Amino acid sequence: MRGHIVRRGERYHVVVEMGRQDDGKRRQKWHSGFTSRKEAETFLTKTLRELDTGSYVDPSALRLRDYLEKEWLPASVARLRPTTLLAYQQTLRRLLLPELGDVRLRDLTPVMLTKLYGRLLTSGRVRGKAPGLSPRTVRFLDMIITKALNDAVGWGYLAVNPAHGALPPSASAARPPEMKTWAPEDVRRFLAATKEDVWYVGYLLAVTCGLRRGELCGLRWEDLDLDGASPTLRVRQQLLEVSGRLSFGEPKTRAGRRTIALDAVTVTALTEHRRRQLEERLRTGAVWVDSGLVLSGPDGCPMRPDSMTQAFRRKVRALGLPVIRLHDLRHTHATLGLSAGVHAKVMTERLGHSSTAFTLDTYSHVMPGMQAEAASAIAAVLFGDGRQGKDLQASAAPLG
């Protein structure tokens, strides 16, 4: 049993010899669609190894469920964050596989996917008031299946990706709803009411520095410089919770590794929190676990990010404040900064966004007021208190 590679035009094809038929003719399997010889060679080696071990599956008989759960998701472990992998897995199992899981991979069509999207939009919700899923959720599913089938093409299972011809909800329809944020008085009231709370410093850092939940729970004292002339906080890791298990990982993106300047109020709160934590450590004694985390339990161990979310939700309801999510404290930080005139580039760096364009697009709801202020500021430079503008207008009036 052997195989070889054939080049036709710009594509490479893997031909695997499968022995001979009863009439003596050779049986061959062609796998098409490789863009480089290296890809084809990798696939050929993998296929021959599977044939030798008896684990080979004929691509023509491979079902979508088996491809996703036995091939694509396991192969994605090394390139996806654990939380992202879990989200992909849950979405596929909940929305795609119950209806299309038994379809042969090579029989999948754009029409099948488009019809599925339509059903999910009209009647895909299991719980809740609305019968259908949001366009954003359905578009997320389309993004996942498009990625998965792109790899199927690269691996020689498909010649073309059927998801490219499907019709998911448009990007404009799938835009997230306008975020909810707190006004300064809401923030002050909440922080005053949680001053003695175990999560207080986390809440404060979320709203003064824009940190994400995992970044807050993964923050270490060694990441802080509270004694220098310009106190700073460095985001270097985050605490993740996947299927009930805690683990530390890199920030969400490369831009997420950032250094953030701290204000005096936050520095004072962190200093006081450090003092209390050291006192707690002395009381606990040998039981204390030296995790080095800013936010830690009574024994020094990491605290679950979900616990922070639940505690925040309960406190907001108890205080009768406008209901927002814990993550919306980060949005509040960004909105307050932009509204106060902080340059968008600076806010991009504080938030750990990949580009200023993304920051401006995400917080476009702040822009109308800033546009009006910009118009007034430019006019003030040009025309001063307004009299010069009137004189200029008069001089430009047509002669009658």
N, C-alpha and C positions, 0 to 999 in steps of 0.2 A: 504494500500500500504506500503510495507516494503522491506527490503533487508538484505543480510548477506554476509559474506566474507568466501571464500573457499581458502585453501592453497593446492597447488599441486606442489610438488617438492620445488624449490626455489622461486616460484612465488605465488603471491596472486591474487585472482580473486574476483571481486565484482559482486554479483548476485542481480538484482533488480526485485522484483515481480511487474508485470505490470497489475495485475488483471487476469481475465479469458476470454478465447475465447468463441465464440458462442456455441461451443460443450462442454463447461465446463472445458476444459483443461487449466492449468495454463500457463500464458504468462510470460516468464522470459527474461531479458536482461543480458547477460554476458559481463563484461568489464575486459579484461585481461592485463597482463604485468606489474603489480605492484611489485616492488622489496622489499617493506617493508609493514608490516601491517598498519603502520601509514599512508602511502600514500593511501592505499586502504580505510581506514576509512575516511580520508579527502574527497576522491572522493565520497564515499557513502553518506556522509552527504550533500555534495554539490548537488548531483544528486537528493536526496529526497527533498531537499529544492526547487530545480527547478521544480520538479514534482508538489509540493504543490502550487507553484506560477504560474504554467502554462508556464514557460520559458524553459522547458526542450526540448532539441533537440536530437533526436535519432542519435547517432554517425554513424550509418550505412547510414544515409541520409545527414550528415553534409558535406557541400561543402568546398573546400579549402579556398575560399574567406571568407566565414563566420567564419571559424576557425581562420584564421589569423587576420581579422579585428575586430571580435567581441569577440574572446577568447584570442588569444596569445598576440597581441600587447597591449591591455588594461592591461593584467596581467604582462606585462614587464615594465610598467611605473615605478614601485618602484625599479627595479633593474638595469635600464639602464640610462645613462646620457641623458638629453633631446636632445642633438645634435645627439647622437648615435641612439636614438629611432626614430628621424626624418629621419635619413639616412636609417634605416631599412624600415620604412614606405614608403618612396619615391621609394626605390629600388624595393620593392615588387610590388607596384602599377604600376610602369613603365615597369618592365621587366617580372614579373611572372604572375600576375593576368589577364592581357589581354588575355593570351593564355590558362592558366590552372586554372583560378579562379573558373570556373563552374564545374570542375571535383570533383566528390565526394572524400572526404579525403581518404576513404578506397580503392578507385579505383586507386589512384596515384601509379605509378610504376617507378622504376629506369630508364626504357627505355624512358618514357615520359620526365623526367627531362633531361636525356642525349640528347635527340633530341632537346629540348628547348635550351640547352647550345650551341649545334651546330648551330642552327639558329641564335642565338644572336651573335655568333662569326663571322658569314658570312654576316648577313644582319640586325643586330639589331640596328644600329645607325640611329637616326632620323635626326641629323644635323652633318655636318662635312664632311671632304674629304673621309675618309675610310668608307666603307659600314657596316663593322662589329664592334662590341664592342671589347675592349681590353680583353685579357685573365684575367687580374687582376680584371676587373669589373665583369666578369662572375663568377670568383672564389669567389668574395665577395658575390654575390647572392647565390651561393651554400652554403657558410658558414651560411648565414642567414636562409635559408630554412632547413638546417641540424639542427640548433639549435631549430627552431620552431617545427620540427617533432620529435626531441628528447623529447620535452615536451609533444607532443601528445601521445607518447608512455607512458611516465610517468603518464599522466592523464587518461590513459585507452582508448583513442580514437583509437589507433593503436597497433597492436601486435609487429610490427617491423617498423623501419624507412626506407622508400624506398630511401631516399637520400644517405644512406650508400652504396647502390649499383650503384648509378649514377656515371658518369664519367665526372667530371669538368676538366678544364684545369689544367695541372700540376703546382706544386708550382714553378718550375724553369721557366715555360713559363709565370707565373703571377708575376714574380719579377718586382718591379718598375723600370722604366728607370733610368739610371745613373743620379744622381742629378746634377744640374748646380749651381756653386758657383762663387763668385767673387774673383779675385786676390786682394792682399793688395792695389794696386794702384787704383783699381776700387772702393773699399770701401772708401778710403781717398777722392777720387773725389766726390763721392756721399755725404758723410757727410759734406764736405766743401760747397757743393751746397745747402744743406738743413739746414744750421746752424740756420736760422731764421724761419724755418718751425715749425708749431704747433706740428708735429709728430717727430721732430728731436730727442728728448730724447728716444722715443720709438725705432727709427731706431738704435740709438747708443746702447741701451741695448740689442737689438736683436743680434747685431753682436759682442758685447763684453761679453755678458752673456748667449747667446743662448736661450733667452726666447721665448715662443710661443706667437702668436698674442693675444689670450685671457688672457694669463698671464700678458702681457704688459698692456692691457687695464684695468685689474683688480688690478694692483699694487697700494698699498697705501703708503703714507708717513710713516705710523707707521711700515711698513715692512722694512724700511731702517734704517741702522745705519751708518751715514756718519761722525760722530764725533769721533768714537773710533780709537784705534791704527790700527785695521784691519777692515776697512769699509766692510759691508756686505749688502746683499739684501736677504730677505726671500720670497720665493714663497709660499703663503698661500691660494690664491683664484684666480679665473679667471672670466672674464666677458664673458658671453655666449649670443648669439643672435639666437633665435629660432623663426621662422615665424614672424620676425619683432619685437619680444619682447626681451628686455634685462633682464638678470638675473645673479646673482653671484652664482658661484658654486665652488666645491672643485677642486683642480688640477686634471689633467687627470688620474693619477695613484697615488698610495701611494708614490712611489719614486718621484713623481712630487712635493711633499712637501719637499723643499730643501732650503739650505742656500748657497749663492754664494758669493765668495769674489769679491770685486770691485777694479778696477785699479784706479790710480790717475786721469786720464783724465775723466773717467766716473763720478767720485765723483765730480770733478769740474763742469762738465756739469749739474749734478743733483742739485748742490748747486745753480748755476746760474738760473736754471729752477725754483727752489723753490722761489727764490727772485722775479722773474718775475710774478709767479703765485700769490704771496702775493700782489704785486702791482696791478694786475688785480682785485683781490678781493676787494681792497680798492676803486678802481674806480667803480666797479659794485655796491657796497653797499648792500642794503637789498635784492636785487634780487639774490645774490650769493647763490648757493646751496653747502653746505659743505659736499661734497662726500668723502673728504679725499684722492682722487685719484691723482696719479702723473700725469697721462694723463687725462685732463678734458677739457670741452668746455669753451667758454668765460664766461659762467654763473656758472661754477663749476660742471656741470652735466657730467655723463659718456659720452664717445664718442663711437660711433658704431665701432666694429672691422672691419666691411666691409668698412667703410669710410677710415680706415688706409690702407687697401689693395688697394683701388681705387686710393688714393693719391700716394702711392708708385709706382703703375703701371704707372701713368701719368708722374711722375718725372723721372723714368728710361727712358721712351721713349723720353722725352724732352731733356735729357742729352746725348742720343745716347749711353748709356752703354749697355753691354751685357744683354739681357732680362732674368731676373730671377723672381721668385715669392718672395713675402714678406717672406714666410716661409723659403726660401733659404738663408736668412740672418742667420738663426739659423744653417743651414747646413754649411754656410761659417765659422761661429764661430767654429764649431766642426772640420772642415777640417784644418783651420789655426792652431788650437791648437794641433791637432795630428801631423801635418807636422812640427810644431816647437818643437816637442819632449815632449809635455805634456803627462804624463802617462794616458793610456786609462781609468784607474779607476777614475782618477780625472775628466776627460771629461765626464764619465758616470754620476758622481754626479752632475756636472754642468748642464748637459742636462736633468737630471731627468729620465734617462732610468732605466729599471728594472734590467738590468744586463750588465756587461762589454762585454759579448759575443755578445749581441745585438748591442752595440755601434760599436764593431769591424766589425761585419757583415754589418752594415749599411754603414760604411765608409771604406769598403775594398778597394775602389779606391785609398785611401791614402797609402795603405800598400806597394805597389811595391817599392816606393822610400824609405820608412822606412826600408824595408827588405835590400836594398842595403847599407843603412847607418849602419844597424845593423851588416851586414857582415864585413864592413870596420872597425867598432868599435871593434869587437871581434878580428879581425886580428891584429889590432893595439896593443891590450893588449897582444896577444900571441907573436907577431913577431916584435913589435916596428915599426921602419921605413921601414921594409921589408927585410933588410939584413939577419936578423935571419931566416926569412922564407925561403930565398934562400939557406942559409946554411943547414937548416933542409931538404929541398928538395934534395940537393946534397948528404947529408949523407944517405938519404933513397933510392938513385938510385941503381939499381941492379948492382952487380959486373959483369964485362964482360970479 
